[in-house]
């Protein structure tokens, strides 16, 4: 399938809508976790800029040291 904005072959529109929705939800969940890490970081060990660049798996340590600890 082609769209007017791209000559690249693309998956079905419904699939792209679902994929886009999944990415938005995933991003929202990660942002929520980062907000909570910062809220419970009493030692001010973490900064938003530092956390936003981490993959989800790399957030495990900050989560253990802040949210889980409290």
N, C-alpha and C positions, 0 to 999 in steps of 0.2 A: 504494500500500500504506500502511496506517495501522498504527501501533503504539499500545499502551495508554497510553504516556507522551506521545504527541503526536497532535494532530489534523491535523498537517501531512502532506501527501503526501510520502512518502519513496521513494528508490530501493530496489531489491531488497535484501534482507538480505545476500546474498553480495557485492554490489557495495560495500555499506557496510563489510563486514568487510575487503575488499581495500583500500579507501581508508584505513580506520583503520590497517591494517598498514603501508601505504606511508608514512603520516604518522609512525608510530612509528619506522620505519627511518630516514627522512629526519632526524628529530630526533636520533636516536642518532648518526648520521654527523656531523651538525653539532657535536654535543657533543664527539665524538672529535677533530674538527679544532680546536675551541677549546681542549681540553685540551693538544693538542700545541703550539699557538701559545703558550700560557702556559708550557709546559715549556721551550721554546727561546727565550723572551723574556728574554735575559740582561740587557737594559737596563731591565727592569720598565716597559716603555712601555705595556703593555696590562693591563687588569683584566677579570676575568670579567664583571662587570656591564656593562661597555662592549661587550664582544664578543657577549654573548648577545642584545643588542638589535639587532645588525646583521643585515641580510639575508645570504643565502649569497654573493651577488655582492659585497657590501661586505667580505667576509672575504678577498678576494683580496689586498689590500694587506698586511694583517697576516701572511698566509701567506707572501708573498714576502719580507717583512722578517724572518721568524723561521725557519719550517720550511725553506723553499727555500734560504735563506742558509746554513743549517747542513747 
